Amino acid sequence: MQTTDELLSRLRTHLGRRCQHAGRHWRLVEILTTDGRLVLESQDPEPPIQADQYGNAAFRAPEHLELALFTDAGEPTTDLTRLLQALEGTVGHAARDPGYPA
């Protein structure tokens, strides 16, 4: 089993890469080690409309998703394991985005 530092090191090599998660296209944009989370940015062709502080439609911007890196017991989450497998190409082609280079 890999240590936390080894997993984070592997994940850092994939910053900026695109993949699929939950059936959508995303890009890995940040690893928040102190919070134990990673940030994915949607790569949808037409980003959703974002609201201003008053709830009025303001502009279009990519959606961001934060995923936990580790469980309360310190084990890698299922999301982290699947994401690493997809980014490293160790699972079937459906988990990896075929529209983007490796």
C-alpha positions in Angstrom: 0.0 0.0 0.0 1.2 3.5 -0.9 1.8 6.2 1.7 -0.2 9.4 1.6 2.8 11.3 0.3 3.3 8.8 -2.5 -0.3 9.1 -3.6 -0.2 12.9 -3.5 3.0 12.8 -5.5 1.4 10.6 -8.1 -1.6 12.9 -8.2 0.5 16.1 -8.6 2.0 14.7 -11.9 -1.5 14.9 -13.3 -2.3 18.5 -12.6 -3.8 20.1 -15.7 -4.8 16.8 -17.2 -8.3 16.0 -18.4 -10.3 13.0 -17.5 -13.9 11.8 -17.0 -15.6 11.6 -13.6 -19.2 10.7 -13.0 -19.8 10.7 -16.8 -18.6 14.3 -17.4 -15.4 15.8 -18.7 -13.2 17.5 -16.0 -9.7 18.9 -15.6 -7.6 18.5 -12.4 -6.8 22.0 -11.4 -5.7 21.9 -7.7 -4.8 19.7 -4.9 -5.6 21.1 -1.5 -3.4 19.0 0.7 -4.2 20.8 4.0 -7.9 20.3 3.4 -7.5 16.8 2.0 -9.4 17.7 -1.2 -8.8 18.0 -4.9 -10.5 20.4 -7.3 -11.8 19.4 -10.7 -13.0 22.0 -13.3 -15.7 21.1 -15.7 -14.8 21.1 -19.4 -18.4 21.4 -20.7 -18.7 23.0 -24.1 -21.1 25.6 -22.7 -20.4 26.4 -19.0 -23.4 27.0 -16.8 -24.6 30.5 -15.9 -23.2 31.8 -12.7 -25.2 34.0 -10.4 -23.9 37.2 -8.7 -24.3 37.8 -4.9 -28.0 38.8 -5.4 -28.9 35.6 -7.4 -29.0 37.4 -10.8 -27.5 35.7 -13.8 -24.1 37.3 -14.3 -21.8 35.3 -16.6 -20.9 31.8 -17.7 -18.0 30.0 -15.9 -16.8 26.5 -15.5 -18.2 24.5 -12.6 -15.8 23.3 -9.9 -16.1 20.2 -7.9 -14.1 19.3 -4.8 -13.5 15.7 -3.9 -12.2 14.3 -0.7 -8.8 12.6 -1.0 -8.9 10.4 2.1 -11.5 8.8 4.4 -11.6 9.5 8.1 -9.5 6.4 8.6 -6.8 7.9 6.3 -7.5 5.5 3.4 -7.7 6.8 -0.2 -11.3 7.5 -1.1 -13.0 5.5 -3.9 -13.1 8.8 -6.0 -9.3 9.3 -5.6 -8.6 5.7 -6.6 -10.8 5.8 -9.6 -9.5 9.2 -10.7 -5.9 8.0 -10.5 -6.7 4.9 -12.5 -8.4 7.0 -15.1 -5.6 9.5 -15.3 -2.9 6.8 -15.5 -4.9 4.8 -18.0 -5.1 1.6 -15.9 -8.8 1.2 -16.4 -10.9 0.8 -19.5 -11.2 3.5 -22.1 -14.6 4.6 -20.8 -13.0 6.1 -17.7 -10.5 8.1 -19.6 -11.5 11.0 -21.9 -10.6 9.9 -25.4 -11.0 13.4 -26.8 -7.9 14.7 -25.0 -4.3 13.7 -25.2 -2.6 11.8 -22.4 
